[in-house]
Amino acid sequence: MENEFIKTLKVSDKGQISIPNSVRQKLGIQRGDNLILFEIEGKLLIEKQQKVSEKMKDEFKDVLYFSEQSLKEVWDNSEDEVWSQYLEN
């Protein structure tokens, strides 16, 4: 449990919480950073926006590849003249 930590946070009247300095330093969270809050099965997960964007970019590479391959099969189908006519306009 060396890499994990447990902290108790108190929610203010405005619904705000404060991230302890030790946690901010460990995770590289600085003033002005954008964080994303996820609620998953009653649990909260907070991540830096940049980290989430990088993960999504990598995950969408496969989706983009398979989408392009599927569309290529449709568009390169010589039996389907609709796409050819559409592309000519």
HELIX and SHEET records of a PDB file:
HELIX    1   1 ASN A   21  LEU A   27  1                                   7    
HELIX    2   2 GLN A   49  TRP A   75  1                                  27    
HELIX    3   3 GLU A   81  GLU A   88  1                                   8    
SHEET    1   A 2 LEU A  35  ILE A  40  0                                        
SHEET    2   A 2 LYS A  43  LYS A  48 -1                                        
END                                                                             
